[in-house]
Amino acid sequence: MSITTNTNESAGGNLTARALREGIFAGIVALGLFVLFVGLETTQNIRNELVLNQRWGLLAIFVIIAAVGRFLTVAYFQPSMAARKAAASKTAVDTEESFFKRNFSKIAIAALLIYPPLMVMLFGVQGSLKWVDNFGIQILIYVMLAWGLNIVVGLAGLLDLGYVAFYAVGAYSYALLSQQFGFSFWLLLPLAGILAAFWGMILGFPVLRLKGDYLAIVTLAFGEIIRLVLINWTEVTRGTFGVSGIPKASVFGIWSFDVSAPNNFAKAFGLPMSSAYYKIFLFYLILALALLTAYVTIRLRRMPIGRAWEALREDEIACRSLGINTVTTKLTAFSIGAMFGGFAGSFFAVRQGFVSPESFVFLESAIILAIVVLGGMGSLVGIAVAAVVMVGGTELLREMTFLKAVFGPDFTPELYRMLIFGLAMVVVMVWKPRGFVGSREPTAFLRERKAVSGSFTKEGHG
């Protein structure tokens, strides 16, 4: 017994020493990373001279957080997670899922349906505007975009870094056609999706023989080409000035949200004039579009084309040897994913009332791809959770005014959005390398459907 006790004490001492070393090393790395970004701030005075402000206290907070966080991770969190994994592997007994886990999707949809009325009850009609728009519509747009990109990246395994191009095609299709020809939103919504799908096929043809890094570079170039065309084709797109005065959507032409219209929604129901009604309508509209995207994706996965996508993702050579036409498989993935990007783009134009090339930069593609990877490629629920965490988390930074009391009155939380965004991605990838949902159910199974654990799937394919 004494030998065992001495061994445990020795192991505990070695673990603590290693945690201290790694904590000090993490603090040194954080010091090197943040000394120029956080410790020093450059501003201009009234004479347009460069002034260097020193913020060593704020830098010390970042370094301490990194060092203490790493120490706690190595000393406590990692051993705890390893012990739980070992216990779970020993007791490999199938347990019944909880009611919440079985019905998570239904509960989430019900919560989204009552979200706008709940915000109106809590904050009033005008007070709910921010919560419905910034935290509802904004998140659902990224959910729909990520679900559309999931068809290309998550199901077919084609790395696409230019997905924002189809988003831009849908937005400009609605903006220009509605202004020039007076077409309604309900006519241009499917048309924008068709045009985006057409451009998806145009992208698909040159990259049929490419994969991996080469495919990523070509799709990145395609996204930049579309953006530069929007900037330089000033006769049509008006260049950097953008397209403004985009008509609003109506409720199938029955009720309008234009203040001067005789069939105005608020006037028809005797309600006080407010822009919140239009935002609530847009919330339910983007919710319906997102659910349509999820429904189509689920149905396609169970069809032969969905299984062909999964075969292409796992091994293209084996897929071709089975007689699957990889040309049509890739083209359908690109076109269907682009179609949903076009739908989201036309909705974005309706919501904003203004579109410009600055809204469709590469950073948007990177954010959408990050949501797909962090959520777990191929998992609709995981992607939705990742979109809520990432997009909703960055929006919450605008509300954290109490941080000014901690870091000083000049501290602006939203300026650190991308820094926190990057740190969160690193943490999640270390903690859950296959995304939030690390298991998936195959579309084809023998006798009994079983979830495939993340330990049996290829790294990053969840």
PLY file of the C-alpha trace (Angstrom):
ply
format ascii 1.0
element vertex 462
property float x
property float y
property float z
element edge 461
property int vertex1
property int vertex2
end_header
0.00 0.00 0.00
2.86 2.37 0.81
4.44 1.68 -2.58
1.15 2.58 -4.31
0.83 5.76 -2.27
4.38 6.81 -3.11
3.74 6.10 -6.79
0.57 8.23 -6.79
2.36 11.06 -5.01
5.21 10.88 -7.51
2.79 10.92 -10.45
0.91 13.85 -8.92
4.14 15.75 -8.38
5.29 15.11 -11.95
1.90 16.25 -13.27
2.01 19.46 -11.22
5.56 20.18 -12.34
4.63 19.62 -15.98
1.54 21.82 -15.57
3.71 24.60 -14.09
6.20 24.35 -16.94
3.50 24.44 -19.60
1.70 27.29 -17.82
4.89 29.39 -17.76
5.56 28.53 -21.40
1.98 29.52 -22.36
2.44 32.84 -20.53
5.66 33.52 -22.46
3.97 32.70 -25.77
1.01 34.94 -24.88
3.42 37.74 -23.99
5.09 37.46 -27.39
1.77 37.30 -29.24
-0.05 40.12 -27.46
2.73 42.60 -26.69
2.20 44.47 -29.97
-1.57 43.98 -30.22
-2.63 44.58 -26.62
0.34 46.07 -24.75
0.89 48.90 -27.25
-1.76 51.07 -28.86
-1.14 53.64 -31.62
-3.37 56.69 -31.93
-3.19 60.13 -33.52
-3.35 63.40 -31.65
-4.93 66.64 -32.82
-1.75 67.52 -34.79
-1.96 64.22 -36.70
1.10 62.88 -34.88
1.49 59.21 -34.03
1.15 58.58 -30.29
2.15 55.27 -28.66
0.10 54.35 -25.59
1.36 51.66 -23.23
-1.19 49.23 -21.74
0.97 46.90 -19.67
-1.82 46.19 -17.17
-4.13 44.87 -19.88
-1.25 42.84 -21.34
-0.56 41.34 -17.89
-4.21 40.22 -17.64
-3.98 38.40 -20.98
-0.69 36.71 -20.00
-2.02 35.62 -16.60
-5.20 34.22 -18.15
-3.14 32.20 -20.66
-0.72 30.87 -18.02
-3.37 29.99 -15.43
-5.66 28.50 -18.08
-2.93 26.23 -19.38
-1.93 25.17 -15.86
-5.52 24.25 -14.96
-5.99 22.41 -18.25
-2.90 20.23 -17.82
-3.26 19.69 -14.06
-7.02 19.13 -13.76
-9.09 19.18 -16.98
-7.05 16.78 -19.10
-6.72 14.08 -16.36
-10.43 14.40 -15.61
-11.39 13.97 -19.26
-8.99 11.03 -19.66
-10.51 9.32 -16.59
-14.03 9.82 -17.95
-13.01 8.40 -21.35
-11.46 5.36 -19.68
-14.56 4.81 -17.55
-16.81 5.16 -20.60
-14.74 2.63 -22.59
-14.93 0.11 -19.74
-18.69 0.40 -19.45
-19.51 0.24 -23.17
-23.22 -0.30 -22.61
-25.84 1.30 -24.85
-27.82 3.72 -22.72
-31.15 5.18 -23.68
-31.04 8.76 -24.88
-32.72 11.40 -22.79
-35.98 13.02 -23.88
-34.23 16.33 -24.59
-31.59 14.69 -26.78
-34.14 12.65 -28.73
-36.35 15.67 -29.42
-33.70 18.41 -29.59
-34.61 19.50 -33.13
-38.33 19.75 -32.36
-37.68 21.69 -29.15
-35.34 24.08 -30.99
-37.89 24.74 -33.75
-40.65 25.36 -31.18
-38.36 27.77 -29.30
-37.60 29.65 -32.51
-41.31 29.94 -33.35
-42.12 31.61 -30.03
-38.90 33.68 -29.93
-40.26 36.91 -31.57
-43.49 37.03 -29.49
-41.45 36.37 -26.36
-39.08 39.26 -27.17
-42.09 41.53 -27.77
-43.55 40.54 -24.39
-40.24 41.15 -22.59
-38.98 44.31 -24.29
-41.99 45.77 -26.09
-42.53 46.12 -29.83
-39.75 48.63 -30.47
-37.41 47.18 -27.85
-37.59 43.72 -29.43
-36.17 45.06 -32.70
-32.54 44.53 -31.66
-33.07 41.03 -30.32
-35.09 39.81 -33.30
-32.75 41.35 -35.88
-29.21 41.07 -34.45
-29.63 37.83 -32.49
-32.36 36.15 -34.54
-32.12 37.02 -38.22
-28.34 37.45 -38.21
-27.73 34.01 -36.71
-30.26 32.28 -38.98
-28.63 33.76 -42.09
-25.32 32.17 -41.11
-27.06 28.91 -40.20
-28.57 28.75 -43.70
-25.28 29.67 -45.37
-23.39 27.06 -43.32
-25.97 24.39 -44.13
-25.62 25.23 -47.83
-21.82 25.05 -47.65
-22.15 21.81 -45.67
-23.41 20.10 -48.84
-20.16 20.96 -50.62
-17.68 20.59 -47.76
-19.37 18.31 -45.23
-21.10 15.82 -47.53
-19.07 15.88 -50.77
-15.71 16.71 -49.15
-14.89 19.55 -51.58
-13.08 22.41 -49.83
-14.74 25.64 -51.01
-13.19 28.97 -49.92
-15.25 31.11 -52.31
-18.77 30.32 -51.15
-19.46 34.01 -50.53
-19.49 34.48 -54.34
-22.85 32.69 -54.59
-24.10 34.76 -51.67
-23.19 37.87 -53.66
-24.83 36.57 -56.86
-28.12 36.04 -55.03
-28.00 39.46 -53.37
-27.20 41.40 -56.54
-29.69 39.36 -58.59
-32.52 40.49 -56.37
-31.23 44.05 -55.95
-30.81 44.75 -59.67
-33.81 42.86 -61.07
-36.23 44.26 -58.49
-35.11 47.82 -59.25
-34.85 47.55 -63.02
-37.90 45.40 -63.76
-40.01 45.74 -60.61
-40.20 41.99 -59.97
-41.46 40.88 -56.56
-39.38 39.10 -53.94
-41.34 35.85 -54.30
-40.52 35.70 -58.01
-36.86 36.66 -57.60
-36.17 34.33 -54.67
-36.18 31.13 -56.78
-34.60 33.02 -59.70
-31.68 34.13 -57.50
-31.19 30.52 -56.40
-31.22 29.32 -60.03
-28.68 31.95 -61.09
-26.41 31.06 -58.16
-26.71 27.34 -59.04
-25.73 28.19 -62.62
-22.59 29.94 -61.37
-21.93 26.96 -59.12
-21.86 24.73 -62.19
-19.55 27.20 -63.94
-17.18 26.93 -60.96
-17.54 23.15 -60.90
-16.41 22.48 -64.48
-12.82 23.86 -64.20
-12.17 22.14 -60.86
-13.35 18.62 -61.73
-9.81 17.24 -61.59
-8.68 19.28 -58.59
-8.82 18.38 -54.92
-7.36 19.43 -51.61
-5.26 22.59 -51.52
-5.51 23.17 -55.29
-9.31 23.13 -55.14
-9.26 25.56 -52.22
-7.02 28.01 -54.14
-9.24 27.95 -57.24
-12.46 28.48 -55.26
-10.78 31.32 -53.34
-9.83 32.93 -56.66
-13.40 32.51 -57.93
-14.78 34.38 -54.92
-12.31 37.22 -55.45
-13.15 37.38 -59.18
-16.84 37.85 -58.41
-16.06 40.58 -55.88
-13.77 42.44 -58.31
-16.39 42.20 -61.05
-18.92 43.78 -58.69
-16.47 46.60 -57.95
-15.41 47.34 -61.54
-18.61 46.74 -63.53
-19.92 50.14 -62.49
-22.47 50.47 -65.31
-24.49 47.62 -63.78
-23.44 47.16 -60.15
-22.56 50.84 -59.42
-19.19 49.72 -58.10
-18.20 50.57 -54.55
-21.26 52.81 -54.16
-23.45 49.72 -54.06
-27.14 49.36 -54.81
-29.48 51.20 -52.45
-33.24 51.62 -52.21
-33.92 47.89 -52.66
-37.68 47.17 -52.42
-38.97 45.39 -49.34
-40.61 41.99 -49.39
-44.36 41.70 -48.87
-46.56 39.00 -47.39
-47.29 37.32 -50.74
-48.49 40.67 -52.10
-51.37 40.81 -49.61
-49.77 43.12 -47.03
-46.93 45.53 -47.64
-44.45 47.01 -45.19
-44.03 50.31 -47.05
-45.32 53.15 -44.92
-47.10 54.87 -47.81
-48.74 51.71 -49.18
-52.54 51.47 -48.76
-52.25 47.80 -47.77
-49.64 48.50 -45.09
-49.47 45.69 -42.52
-49.77 47.93 -39.45
-52.68 49.91 -40.94
-54.53 46.75 -41.95
-54.50 45.43 -38.37
-54.79 48.79 -36.60
-51.33 48.55 -35.03
-48.98 51.46 -34.23
-46.41 52.10 -36.95
-43.13 50.31 -36.23
-40.33 48.70 -38.23
-40.36 45.78 -35.78
-43.24 44.09 -37.65
-41.13 43.87 -40.79
-38.21 42.39 -38.85
-40.49 39.79 -37.25
-41.79 38.87 -40.71
-38.21 38.54 -41.97
-37.35 36.36 -38.97
-40.04 33.83 -39.85
-39.07 34.07 -43.53
-35.40 33.21 -42.94
-36.46 30.51 -40.46
-38.61 28.92 -43.19
-35.73 29.13 -45.69
-33.29 27.59 -43.21
-35.69 24.74 -42.42
-36.17 24.18 -46.16
-32.40 23.92 -46.53
-32.22 21.37 -43.71
-35.16 19.34 -45.09
-33.69 19.18 -48.60
-30.26 18.24 -47.23
-31.70 15.41 -45.13
-33.75 14.09 -48.05
-30.81 14.27 -50.45
-28.54 12.39 -48.03
-30.92 9.43 -48.14
-31.04 9.40 -51.94
-28.40 7.86 -54.24
-26.87 11.28 -54.91
-26.34 11.81 -51.17
-24.61 8.46 -50.83
-22.49 9.31 -53.87
-21.43 12.55 -52.13
-20.39 10.61 -49.03
-18.49 8.07 -51.15
-16.72 10.93 -52.93
-15.81 12.49 -49.60
-14.29 9.30 -48.19
-12.26 8.21 -51.24
-12.59 9.59 -54.76
-10.64 6.74 -56.38
-12.81 4.07 -54.72
-15.88 6.12 -55.63
-14.87 6.12 -59.30
-14.07 2.41 -59.22
-17.61 1.69 -58.03
-18.96 3.20 -61.24
-20.13 6.50 -59.73
-19.93 9.42 -62.13
-17.74 11.84 -60.18
-18.35 14.65 -62.71
-22.09 14.86 -62.11
-21.57 14.18 -58.39
-19.29 17.19 -57.98
-21.42 19.44 -60.19
-24.60 18.65 -58.27
-22.84 19.35 -54.97
-21.55 22.72 -56.18
-24.84 23.74 -57.81
-27.16 22.73 -54.95
-24.90 24.31 -52.33
-24.67 27.48 -54.45
-28.46 27.55 -54.83
-28.99 27.86 -51.08
-26.28 30.53 -50.99
-28.29 32.43 -53.62
-31.46 32.12 -51.54
-29.63 33.54 -48.53
-28.16 36.34 -50.67
-31.54 37.49 -51.94
-32.85 37.50 -48.37
-29.80 39.52 -47.28
-30.59 42.16 -49.90
-34.20 42.36 -48.70
-33.15 42.66 -45.08
-30.46 45.31 -45.62
-32.09 47.33 -48.39
-28.53 48.00 -49.60
-25.78 45.79 -51.02
-22.16 46.58 -51.83
-19.03 44.51 -52.59
-17.73 45.17 -49.05
-20.37 42.77 -47.73
-18.92 39.82 -49.69
-15.23 39.70 -48.79
-13.18 36.57 -48.16
-13.67 36.90 -44.40
-17.33 35.95 -44.84
-16.35 32.71 -46.57
-13.86 31.98 -43.80
-16.49 32.51 -41.10
-19.00 30.26 -42.85
-16.38 27.53 -43.35
-15.32 27.85 -39.71
-18.92 27.32 -38.59
-19.13 24.13 -40.69
-15.84 22.75 -39.33
-16.49 23.69 -35.70
-20.00 22.26 -35.78
-18.86 18.97 -37.26
-18.86 18.45 -41.02
-22.04 16.71 -42.10
-23.94 17.45 -38.86
-26.83 19.91 -39.23
-27.42 20.21 -35.48
-23.73 20.77 -34.74
-23.47 23.47 -37.41
-26.53 25.26 -36.03
-25.04 25.19 -32.52
-21.71 26.50 -33.83
-23.47 29.37 -35.64
-25.33 30.33 -32.47
-22.13 30.25 -30.41
-19.93 32.10 -32.88
-22.29 34.68 -34.39
-24.38 35.16 -31.25
-21.24 35.33 -29.10
-19.73 38.11 -31.20
-23.01 40.03 -31.08
-23.06 39.69 -27.30
-19.76 41.57 -27.14
-21.62 44.74 -28.10
-23.76 44.36 -24.99
-20.87 43.81 -22.58
-20.44 47.43 -21.55
-19.53 46.32 -18.02
-16.08 45.36 -19.38
-15.27 49.09 -19.54
-15.25 49.11 -15.74
-12.62 46.33 -15.78
-10.37 47.38 -18.67
-10.96 51.14 -18.68
-13.45 53.54 -20.30
-11.63 53.43 -23.65
-12.04 49.65 -23.96
-14.27 48.69 -26.92
-15.27 45.00 -26.70
-16.33 44.62 -30.35
-12.84 45.60 -31.55
-11.55 42.34 -30.04
-14.17 40.31 -31.87
-11.79 38.58 -34.29
-9.18 38.01 -31.56
-11.71 36.24 -29.36
-13.10 34.48 -32.43
-9.67 33.05 -33.26
-8.95 32.00 -29.68
-12.34 30.27 -29.47
-11.59 28.34 -32.67
-8.25 27.17 -31.30
-9.83 26.07 -28.00
-12.66 24.17 -29.71
-10.32 22.45 -32.17
-8.08 21.31 -29.29
-11.02 20.22 -27.16
-13.22 18.74 -29.93
-11.09 18.23 -33.07
-14.05 16.75 -34.98
-16.41 19.59 -34.11
-19.19 19.97 -31.58
-20.88 16.81 -32.88
-18.17 14.16 -33.20
-20.38 11.29 -34.35
-22.78 10.75 -37.21
-25.32 8.21 -38.42
-24.63 6.66 -41.84
-27.35 6.83 -44.48
-26.81 3.17 -45.39
-26.75 0.58 -42.61
-27.19 -3.17 -42.06
-30.11 -4.30 -39.86
-29.63 -1.61 -37.23
-28.79 2.11 -37.43
-25.87 2.99 -35.15
-24.02 6.24 -34.63
-20.39 6.17 -35.76
-18.14 7.42 -32.96
-15.59 10.12 -33.64
-12.78 7.66 -32.82
-13.73 5.59 -35.88
-14.01 8.45 -38.33
-11.36 10.29 -40.28
-9.89 13.34 -38.54
-11.99 16.40 -39.30
-14.85 14.44 -40.90
-16.79 14.00 -37.61
0 1
1 2
2 3
3 4
4 5
5 6
6 7
7 8
8 9
9 10
10 11
11 12
12 13
13 14
14 15
15 16
16 17
17 18
18 19
19 20
20 21
21 22
22 23
23 24
24 25
25 26
26 27
27 28
28 29
29 30
30 31
31 32
32 33
33 34
34 35
35 36
36 37
37 38
38 39
39 40
40 41
41 42
42 43
43 44
44 45
45 46
46 47
47 48
48 49
49 50
50 51
51 52
52 53
53 54
54 55
55 56
56 57
57 58
58 59
59 60
60 61
61 62
62 63
63 64
64 65
65 66
66 67
67 68
68 69
69 70
70 71
71 72
72 73
73 74
74 75
75 76
76 77
77 78
78 79
79 80
80 81
81 82
82 83
83 84
84 85
85 86
86 87
87 88
88 89
89 90
90 91
91 92
92 93
93 94
94 95
95 96
96 97
97 98
98 99
99 100
100 101
101 102
102 103
103 104
104 105
105 106
106 107
107 108
108 109
109 110
110 111
111 112
112 113
113 114
114 115
115 116
116 117
117 118
118 119
119 120
120 121
121 122
122 123
123 124
124 125
125 126
126 127
127 128
128 129
129 130
130 131
131 132
132 133
133 134
134 135
135 136
136 137
137 138
138 139
139 140
140 141
141 142
142 143
143 144
144 145
145 146
146 147
147 148
148 149
149 150
150 151
151 152
152 153
153 154
154 155
155 156
156 157
157 158
158 159
159 160
160 161
161 162
162 163
163 164
164 165
165 166
166 167
167 168
168 169
169 170
170 171
171 172
172 173
173 174
174 175
175 176
176 177
177 178
178 179
179 180
180 181
181 182
182 183
183 184
184 185
185 186
186 187
187 188
188 189
189 190
190 191
191 192
192 193
193 194
194 195
195 196
196 197
197 198
198 199
199 200
200 201
201 202
202 203
203 204
204 205
205 206
206 207
207 208
208 209
209 210
210 211
211 212
212 213
213 214
214 215
215 216
216 217
217 218
218 219
219 220
220 221
221 222
222 223
223 224
224 225
225 226
226 227
227 228
228 229
229 230
230 231
231 232
232 233
233 234
234 235
235 236
236 237
237 238
238 239
239 240
240 241
241 242
242 243
243 244
244 245
245 246
246 247
247 248
248 249
249 250
250 251
251 252
252 253
253 254
254 255
255 256
256 257
257 258
258 259
259 260
260 261
261 262
262 263
263 264
264 265
265 266
266 267
267 268
268 269
269 270
270 271
271 272
272 273
273 274
274 275
275 276
276 277
277 278
278 279
279 280
280 281
281 282
282 283
283 284
284 285
285 286
286 287
287 288
288 289
289 290
290 291
291 292
292 293
293 294
294 295
295 296
296 297
297 298
298 299
299 300
300 301
301 302
302 303
303 304
304 305
305 306
306 307
307 308
308 309
309 310
310 311
311 312
312 313
313 314
314 315
315 316
316 317
317 318
318 319
319 320
320 321
321 322
322 323
323 324
324 325
325 326
326 327
327 328
328 329
329 330
330 331
331 332
332 333
333 334
334 335
335 336
336 337
337 338
338 339
339 340
340 341
341 342
342 343
343 344
344 345
345 346
346 347
347 348
348 349
349 350
350 351
351 352
352 353
353 354
354 355
355 356
356 357
357 358
358 359
359 360
360 361
361 362
362 363
363 364
364 365
365 366
366 367
367 368
368 369
369 370
370 371
371 372
372 373
373 374
374 375
375 376
376 377
377 378
378 379
379 380
380 381
381 382
382 383
383 384
384 385
385 386
386 387
387 388
388 389
389 390
390 391
391 392
392 393
393 394
394 395
395 396
396 397
397 398
398 399
399 400
400 401
401 402
402 403
403 404
404 405
405 406
406 407
407 408
408 409
409 410
410 411
411 412
412 413
413 414
414 415
415 416
416 417
417 418
418 419
419 420
420 421
421 422
422 423
423 424
424 425
425 426
426 427
427 428
428 429
429 430
430 431
431 432
432 433
433 434
434 435
435 436
436 437
437 438
438 439
439 440
440 441
441 442
442 443
443 444
444 445
445 446
446 447
447 448
448 449
449 450
450 451
451 452
452 453
453 454
454 455
455 456
456 457
457 458
458 459
459 460
460 461
